[in-house]
């Protein structure tokens, strides 16, 4: 399975897990070229740490990969769900 699909699957199937939230933050930071606290990577499980490194590698090598758009959408949805209601 591709890195992008693996990351998307983790975020979609386990949005409440800290690892999924960290991975979503990483994706959003990469897409927006914003900041990301690298120390968060060390809190990931060993498998998800490797997945995060693979995401970084793939992002760098292929910034315009079409599957990335779906991963970004899922990550954005997770961030929106996690924000408290403004009303």
C-alpha positions as CSV (number, residue, x, y, z in Angstrom):
1,X,0.0,0.0,0.0
2,X,1.3,3.5,-0.8
3,X,2.4,5.8,1.9
4,X,-0.3,8.3,1.1
5,X,-3.0,5.6,1.3
6,X,-1.6,4.3,4.6
7,X,-1.6,7.7,6.2
8,X,-5.1,8.5,4.9
9,X,-6.4,5.1,6.2
10,X,-4.9,5.8,9.7
11,X,-6.5,9.3,9.9
12,X,-9.9,8.0,8.5
13,X,-10.2,4.9,10.7
14,X,-8.7,6.2,13.9
15,X,-9.3,10.0,14.1
16,X,-9.3,10.0,17.9
17,X,-5.8,8.4,18.2
18,X,-3.0,10.9,19.0
19,X,-0.9,9.4,16.2
20,X,-3.6,10.2,13.7
21,X,-3.9,13.8,14.9
22,X,-0.1,14.3,14.7
23,X,0.0,12.8,11.3
24,X,-2.8,15.1,10.2
25,X,-1.0,18.1,11.6
26,X,2.2,17.1,9.7
27,X,0.2,16.8,6.4
28,X,-1.5,20.2,7.0
29,X,1.9,21.8,7.7
30,X,3.5,20.3,4.6
31,X,0.6,21.4,2.4
32,X,0.5,24.9,3.8
33,X,4.3,25.1,4.1
34,X,3.7,26.1,7.8
35,X,5.4,25.1,11.0
36,X,5.4,21.7,12.6
37,X,6.8,20.7,16.0
38,X,9.2,17.9,15.1
39,X,9.3,16.8,18.7
40,X,5.8,15.4,18.1
41,X,7.2,12.8,15.8
42,X,9.0,11.2,18.7
43,X,5.7,10.5,20.5
44,X,4.4,8.4,17.6
45,X,4.5,4.6,17.8
46,X,7.5,3.1,15.9
47,X,5.4,2.1,12.9
48,X,3.7,5.5,12.7
49,X,7.0,7.3,13.1
50,X,8.3,5.4,10.0
51,X,5.0,6.3,8.3
52,X,5.6,10.0,9.1
53,X,9.1,9.8,7.7
54,X,7.8,8.1,4.6
55,X,5.2,10.9,4.2
56,X,8.0,13.4,4.4
57,X,10.0,11.6,1.8
58,X,7.1,11.1,-0.6
59,X,6.0,14.8,-0.1
60,X,9.4,16.0,-1.0
61,X,9.9,13.7,-4.0
62,X,6.4,14.1,-5.5
63,X,4.7,17.3,-4.3
64,X,2.0,17.1,-6.9
65,X,0.9,13.5,-6.4
66,X,-2.9,13.4,-6.9
67,X,-3.6,11.1,-3.9
68,X,-2.1,13.8,-1.7
69,X,-5.2,15.9,-2.2
70,X,-7.4,13.3,-0.6
71,X,-5.1,12.9,2.3
72,X,-5.1,16.7,2.8
73,X,-8.9,16.7,2.7
74,X,-9.2,14.0,5.4
75,X,-6.6,15.8,7.5
76,X,-8.5,19.1,7.2
77,X,-11.7,17.4,8.2
78,X,-10.1,16.0,11.3
79,X,-8.8,19.4,12.3
80,X,-12.3,20.9,11.8
81,X,-13.9,18.2,13.9
82,X,-11.4,18.8,16.7
83,X,-12.0,22.6,16.9
84,X,-14.4,23.7,19.6
85,X,-17.7,25.2,18.5
86,X,-17.4,29.0,18.1
87,X,-21.0,29.6,19.2
